[in-house]
Amino acid sequence: MKHHTYFTEGTCSAMIEFDIADDGTLHNVSFLGGCNGNLQGIGKLVEGMDAKAVVHRLQGIRCGFKETSCPDQLTRAIREVIDC
């Protein structure tokens, strides 16, 4: 399992930390800053999911008038690590 850190852009959260296992599953997703309860929920919902499936489901989500969101930033972080 490899640990990754991603510094977000355009969101209330500042950083995302997560692990991707050798089988491509996502683990230990945590956000620094942002809407704490919602972001804890995202981390629990994606725990153990295939990272590519997470990208497929969450990419492109917007927060209000922003061009991105915390879930979208997670997909950008994952895409930096794996080929999607």
C-alpha positions, 0 to 999 in steps of 0.5 A: 500500500502506498501513501499519497498526499495531494494539495488541493486547489479551489476548495475549502480543504487544503490537502487530501491524504490517502492510500492505494493498495496494490490491488487498486483499492482506496483506503484511509482517505482524509481531508485537511480543512473543509466541511469536516462531517461531509468529508469524513463521510466521503472518506468512509464511503470510498473506503475499500472501493476501486480507485478508478470507480471512485474517479468515475463516480466523483469526477466533475462534481462542482461546489456551488459556482466553483469549477471543482469540489472536494470530491473532484479534487480527490479524483484529481489526486487519484489520477495523478497516481494511477492511469485512469 
